[in-house]
């Protein structure tokens, strides 16, 4: 199968899945149209993103993913500090494990 045919089938499958939710819940025509539209839009965005990421080196993608995860962790800690919330024990253990020199993950 050619790549373009697979992409078209993926977009159509996303649209069909978008139709499936409202249909199973007994939704009317507007809900079904919204589901199909959302599914087709999601499928199209995934295909466009896949085409753009094809030209990006894997190392760059992994660095961006690592930065995203670290940003989420730092944001959670900052939110807990400002909001006066306590960190859950699991989050505290994770941050301790990621601390250089104290944890199990050395910085390279």
KEMI-78633 format. One record per residue (C-alpha): residue in three letters; x, y, z. Coordinates in Angstrom, 3 decimals, always signed. Example, Ala and Ser with C-alpha at 12.3 -4.5 7.8 and 13.67 -1.06 7.14 Angstrom:
+-----+----------+----------+----------+
:   r :       c1 :       c2 :       c3 :
+-----+----------+----------+----------+
: ALA :  +12.300 :   -4.500 :   +7.800 :
: SER :  +13.670 :   -1.060 :   +7.140 :
+-----+----------+----------+----------+
This chain:
+-----+----------+----------+----------+
:   r :       c1 :       c2 :       c3 :
+-----+----------+----------+----------+
: UNK :   +0.000 :   +0.000 :   +0.000 :
: UNK :   +1.280 :   +3.455 :   -0.762 :
: UNK :   +1.897 :   +5.938 :   +2.033 :
: UNK :   -0.698 :   +8.390 :   +0.764 :
: UNK :   -3.389 :   +5.686 :   +0.768 :
: UNK :   -2.511 :   +4.759 :   +4.359 :
: UNK :   -2.753 :   +8.422 :   +5.372 :
: UNK :   -6.165 :   +8.798 :   +3.739 :
: UNK :   -7.397 :   +5.612 :   +5.418 :
: UNK :   -6.101 :   +6.878 :   +8.778 :
: UNK :   -7.983 :  +10.175 :   +8.411 :
: UNK :  -11.162 :   +8.318 :   +7.407 :
: UNK :  -10.767 :   +5.927 :  +10.345 :
: UNK :  -10.443 :   +8.891 :  +12.733 :
: UNK :  -13.632 :  +10.340 :  +11.274 :
: UNK :  -15.439 :   +7.012 :  +11.705 :
: UNK :  -14.304 :   +6.794 :  +15.320 :
: UNK :  -15.541 :  +10.345 :  +15.841 :
: UNK :  -18.931 :   +9.212 :  +14.561 :
: UNK :  -18.954 :   +6.108 :  +16.732 :
: UNK :  -19.036 :   +7.934 :  +20.095 :
: UNK :  -22.191 :  +10.002 :  +19.556 :
: UNK :  -23.900 :   +7.105 :  +17.767 :
: UNK :  -23.372 :   +4.718 :  +20.693 :
: UNK :  -24.554 :   +7.359 :  +23.163 :
: UNK :  -27.724 :   +8.013 :  +21.176 :
: UNK :  -26.706 :  +11.488 :  +20.057 :
: UNK :  -28.500 :  +13.323 :  +17.313 :
: UNK :  -27.311 :  +14.639 :  +13.979 :
: UNK :  -25.429 :  +17.626 :  +15.373 :
: UNK :  -23.441 :  +15.508 :  +17.817 :
: UNK :  -22.596 :  +13.037 :  +15.052 :
: UNK :  -21.460 :  +15.821 :  +12.715 :
: UNK :  -19.346 :  +17.348 :  +15.482 :
: UNK :  -17.781 :  +13.945 :  +16.175 :
: UNK :  -17.006 :  +13.314 :  +12.523 :
: UNK :  -15.573 :  +16.813 :  +12.119 :
: UNK :  -13.411 :  +16.469 :  +15.223 :
: UNK :  -12.193 :  +13.030 :  +14.109 :
: UNK :  -11.320 :  +14.200 :  +10.615 :
: UNK :   -9.557 :  +17.284 :  +11.969 :
: UNK :   -7.569 :  +15.185 :  +14.451 :
: UNK :   -6.569 :  +12.706 :  +11.723 :
: UNK :   -5.512 :  +15.504 :   +9.394 :
: UNK :   -3.433 :  +17.171 :  +12.124 :
: UNK :   -1.688 :  +13.877 :  +12.919 :
: UNK :   -0.848 :  +13.322 :   +9.245 :
: UNK :   +0.489 :  +16.875 :   +8.859 :
: UNK :   +2.532 :  +16.563 :  +12.059 :
: UNK :   +3.952 :  +13.233 :  +10.880 :
: UNK :   +5.042 :  +14.760 :   +7.592 :
: UNK :   +6.782 :  +17.666 :   +9.345 :
: UNK :   +8.480 :  +15.485 :  +11.969 :
: UNK :   +9.876 :  +13.206 :   +9.301 :
: UNK :  +12.554 :  +15.843 :   +8.577 :
: UNK :  +13.494 :  +16.390 :  +12.241 :
: UNK :  +16.331 :  +14.274 :  +13.673 :
: UNK :  +15.387 :  +11.787 :  +16.388 :
: UNK :  +17.850 :  +13.336 :  +18.822 :
: UNK :  +16.025 :  +16.653 :  +18.602 :
: UNK :  +12.661 :  +14.999 :  +19.238 :
: UNK :  +14.025 :  +13.194 :  +22.313 :
: UNK :  +15.540 :  +16.427 :  +23.651 :
: UNK :  +12.213 :  +18.201 :  +23.239 :
: UNK :  +10.397 :  +15.357 :  +24.983 :
: UNK :  +12.874 :  +15.400 :  +27.889 :
: UNK :  +12.491 :  +19.172 :  +28.186 :
: UNK :   +8.719 :  +18.809 :  +28.222 :
: UNK :   +8.833 :  +16.247 :  +31.039 :
: UNK :  +11.291 :  +18.313 :  +33.106 :
: UNK :   +9.117 :  +21.387 :  +32.540 :
: UNK :   +6.064 :  +19.520 :  +33.814 :
: UNK :   +7.954 :  +18.410 :  +36.921 :
: UNK :   +9.297 :  +21.894 :  +37.651 :
: UNK :   +5.868 :  +23.392 :  +37.053 :
: UNK :   +4.299 :  +20.934 :  +39.478 :
: UNK :   +6.870 :  +21.749 :  +42.164 :
: UNK :   +6.430 :  +25.501 :  +41.614 :
: UNK :   +2.657 :  +25.158 :  +41.768 :
: UNK :   +2.917 :  +23.213 :  +45.012 :
: UNK :   +5.276 :  +25.820 :  +46.492 :
: UNK :   +3.130 :  +28.807 :  +45.548 :
: UNK :   -0.198 :  +27.165 :  +46.300 :
: UNK :   +0.956 :  +25.855 :  +49.649 :
: UNK :   +0.100 :  +22.290 :  +48.680 :
: UNK :   +2.069 :  +19.344 :  +49.906 :
: UNK :   +3.850 :  +17.219 :  +47.362 :
: UNK :   +2.657 :  +13.682 :  +47.217 :
: UNK :   +5.117 :  +11.091 :  +48.480 :
: UNK :   +5.545 :   +9.613 :  +45.004 :
: UNK :   +6.415 :  +12.985 :  +43.474 :
: UNK :   +8.887 :  +13.704 :  +46.274 :
: UNK :  +10.561 :  +10.319 :  +45.744 :
: UNK :  +10.755 :  +10.937 :  +41.996 :
: UNK :  +12.380 :  +14.331 :  +42.479 :
: UNK :  +14.856 :  +12.847 :  +44.945 :
: UNK :  +15.733 :  +10.112 :  +42.444 :
: UNK :  +16.352 :  +12.707 :  +39.747 :
: UNK :  +18.604 :  +14.866 :  +41.944 :
: UNK :  +22.249 :  +14.621 :  +40.762 :
: UNK :  +24.517 :  +12.876 :  +43.236 :
: UNK :  +21.668 :  +11.607 :  +45.416 :
: UNK :  +19.539 :   +9.647 :  +43.025 :
: UNK :  +19.866 :   +6.693 :  +40.735 :
: UNK :  +20.016 :   +8.703 :  +37.496 :
: UNK :  +23.442 :  +10.295 :  +36.970 :
: UNK :  +23.771 :  +13.351 :  +34.769 :
: UNK :  +25.725 :  +12.611 :  +31.613 :
+-----+----------+----------+----------+
